[in-house]
């Protein structure tokens, strides 16, 4: 067990920690925060056969689709034709998050509202449609919105335009880890001129072009049984299932939120990020995730023994699961902290996955319950993890650590903590 106390940072004042006041969720197992949370606590999976296109000729045929989402019900038609399905999910989740926070952007100074989102694939479905027009009909048939709809920052830009948010805006592209890094960036912005930050991420790359790009990594599960396709930390693990969706969050300065009578879900207490060396032939795979965990705890001024749950990255690839388990055990000790992976019910959502885990962690803190990992029959004994399986486990939950990695070597850890009632 790692003792962080010799290098422990000065405990941050609770009054300076940014708080989360709004959550918007679009997930394969639930559209809207309440539906998602109820399904997650019940262990209801959203994984199934791909229906967005005919995937029978592809080696990957199982995914997490947000099947209940209808673009025409949530996005104005004028905006829908200009944007990709990924942005539709982000715009909808952002709207729900602002409503949940009780914020009307029209009443706030436009330069004090910021937007920063995570992106992984960009608008691949929109891009494929326009590329097909290019090679089948010619350049004159390519829509003018192709130039912006595919772009990684499209969701950030559209949210900014829709709500008149003219403060700092940006995007971070670090696959799943980027979904935590944007929250840390949101904290930086709140320490500057911003009073409100809309942040988080979504992804939607379940189209032929997008799926083929994902298959090329060699990390996806090719099993056809949705119940056995994604089994992180299981001896039978065989890769992960891709998914679409994610979560958008509203972050605020704690004092400003308190002044307007908001009831935060929790606070961002600490963040850490590291990078892994590029794999080389003959060199054993390594991970700097442990360093990211320690950095997040030190940033928060929290000891390992004070953490109530770890939301694992849970790639589902045996070698990567082993490295993550080693990082967790090195910091918390063997079986030293409850570990869970609710993404077994949604698939890995890339840029949307970590924000969804953070939303889930905030709800776990609010309700004092740890959601389960489904499908995994028994964690491999060598991993030495206290994996919360099958059914939810009662808390209390005051401190929740969320882990994320990204293809290419990205690692991130973020600590969520309860806010004391005012």
Secondary structure as the mmCIF struct_conf table of DSSP 4:
data_model
#
loop_
_struct_conf.conf_type_id
_struct_conf.id
_struct_conf.beg_label_comp_id
_struct_conf.beg_label_asym_id
_struct_conf.beg_label_seq_id
_struct_conf.end_label_comp_id
_struct_conf.end_label_asym_id
_struct_conf.end_label_seq_id
HELX_RH_3T_P HELX_RH_3T_P1 UNK A 5 UNK A 7
HELX_LH_PP_P HELX_LH_PP_P1 UNK A 8 UNK A 13
HELX_RH_3T_P HELX_RH_3T_P2 UNK A 14 UNK A 16
BEND BEND1 UNK A 17 UNK A 17
STRN STRN1 UNK A 19 UNK A 27
TURN_TY1_P TURN_TY1_P1 UNK A 28 UNK A 29
STRN STRN2 UNK A 30 UNK A 31
BEND BEND2 UNK A 32 UNK A 32
HELX_RH_AL_P HELX_RH_AL_P1 UNK A 33 UNK A 41
TURN_TY1_P TURN_TY1_P2 UNK A 42 UNK A 43
STRN STRN3 UNK A 47 UNK A 49
BEND BEND3 UNK A 52 UNK A 53
TURN_TY1_P TURN_TY1_P3 UNK A 56 UNK A 57
BEND BEND4 UNK A 58 UNK A 59
STRN STRN4 UNK A 62 UNK A 64
TURN_TY1_P TURN_TY1_P4 UNK A 67 UNK A 68
HELX_RH_AL_P HELX_RH_AL_P2 UNK A 71 UNK A 74
BEND BEND5 UNK A 75 UNK A 75
HELX_RH_AL_P HELX_RH_AL_P3 UNK A 77 UNK A 80
TURN_TY1_P TURN_TY1_P5 UNK A 81 UNK A 82
BEND BEND6 UNK A 83 UNK A 83
HELX_RH_AL_P HELX_RH_AL_P4 UNK A 85 UNK A 101
TURN_TY1_P TURN_TY1_P6 UNK A 102 UNK A 102
HELX_RH_3T_P HELX_RH_3T_P3 UNK A 105 UNK A 107
BEND BEND7 UNK A 108 UNK A 108
HELX_RH_3T_P HELX_RH_3T_P4 UNK A 110 UNK A 112
STRN STRN5 UNK A 113 UNK A 118
BEND BEND8 UNK A 120 UNK A 121
BEND BEND9 UNK A 123 UNK A 123
HELX_RH_AL_P HELX_RH_AL_P5 UNK A 124 UNK A 136
TURN_TY1_P TURN_TY1_P7 UNK A 137 UNK A 137
HELX_RH_3T_P HELX_RH_3T_P5 UNK A 139 UNK A 141
BEND BEND10 UNK A 142 UNK A 142
TURN_TY1_P TURN_TY1_P8 UNK A 144 UNK A 145
HELX_RH_AL_P HELX_RH_AL_P6 UNK A 146 UNK A 149
BEND BEND11 UNK A 150 UNK A 151
TURN_TY1_P TURN_TY1_P9 UNK A 152 UNK A 153
HELX_RH_AL_P HELX_RH_AL_P7 UNK A 154 UNK A 163
TURN_TY1_P TURN_TY1_P10 UNK A 164 UNK A 164
BEND BEND12 UNK A 167 UNK A 167
STRN STRN6 UNK A 169 UNK A 172
HELX_RH_AL_P HELX_RH_AL_P8 UNK A 175 UNK A 190
TURN_TY1_P TURN_TY1_P11 UNK A 191 UNK A 193
BEND BEND13 UNK A 195 UNK A 195
STRN STRN7 UNK A 196 UNK A 203
BEND BEND14 UNK A 207 UNK A 207
HELX_RH_AL_P HELX_RH_AL_P9 UNK A 208 UNK A 215
TURN_TY1_P TURN_TY1_P12 UNK A 216 UNK A 217
BEND BEND15 UNK A 218 UNK A 218
STRN STRN8 UNK A 220 UNK A 220
BEND BEND16 UNK A 224 UNK A 224
TURN_TY1_P TURN_TY1_P13 UNK A 226 UNK A 228
BEND BEND17 UNK A 229 UNK A 229
TURN_TY1_P TURN_TY1_P14 UNK A 232 UNK A 233
STRN STRN9 UNK A 234 UNK A 234
TURN_TY1_P TURN_TY1_P15 UNK A 235 UNK A 236
STRN STRN10 UNK A 240 UNK A 240
STRN STRN11 UNK A 242 UNK A 243
STRN STRN12 UNK A 245 UNK A 252
HELX_RH_AL_P HELX_RH_AL_P10 UNK A 254 UNK A 259
TURN_TY1_P TURN_TY1_P16 UNK A 260 UNK A 261
BEND BEND18 UNK A 265 UNK A 265
STRN STRN13 UNK A 266 UNK A 275
HELX_LH_PP_P HELX_LH_PP_P2 UNK A 276 UNK A 279
TURN_TY1_P TURN_TY1_P17 UNK A 281 UNK A 282
BEND BEND19 UNK A 283 UNK A 283
HELX_RH_AL_P HELX_RH_AL_P11 UNK A 289 UNK A 300
TURN_TY1_P TURN_TY1_P18 UNK A 301 UNK A 301
HELX_RH_3T_P HELX_RH_3T_P6 UNK A 304 UNK A 306
STRN STRN14 UNK A 309 UNK A 311
HELX_RH_AL_P HELX_RH_AL_P12 UNK A 318 UNK A 332
TURN_TY1_P TURN_TY1_P19 UNK A 334 UNK A 335
BEND BEND20 UNK A 337 UNK A 337
STRN STRN15 UNK A 338 UNK A 340
HELX_RH_3T_P HELX_RH_3T_P7 UNK A 342 UNK A 345
TURN_TY1_P TURN_TY1_P20 UNK A 346 UNK A 346
STRN STRN16 UNK A 348 UNK A 348
TURN_TY1_P TURN_TY1_P21 UNK A 350 UNK A 350
HELX_RH_AL_P HELX_RH_AL_P13 UNK A 351 UNK A 367
TURN_TY1_P TURN_TY1_P22 UNK A 368 UNK A 368
STRN STRN17 UNK A 369 UNK A 370
HELX_LH_PP_P HELX_LH_PP_P3 UNK A 371 UNK A 372
STRN STRN18 UNK A 373 UNK A 373
BEND BEND21 UNK A 375 UNK A 375
BEND BEND22 UNK A 377 UNK A 378
STRN STRN19 UNK A 379 UNK A 379
HELX_RH_3T_P HELX_RH_3T_P8 UNK A 381 UNK A 383
STRN STRN20 UNK A 386 UNK A 387
STRN STRN21 UNK A 389 UNK A 389
BEND BEND23 UNK A 390 UNK A 391
STRN STRN22 UNK A 393 UNK A 394
BEND BEND24 UNK A 398 UNK A 398
STRN STRN23 UNK A 399 UNK A 406
TURN_TY1_P TURN_TY1_P23 UNK A 407 UNK A 409
STRN STRN24 UNK A 410 UNK A 417
HELX_LH_PP_P HELX_LH_PP_P4 UNK A 418 UNK A 421
#
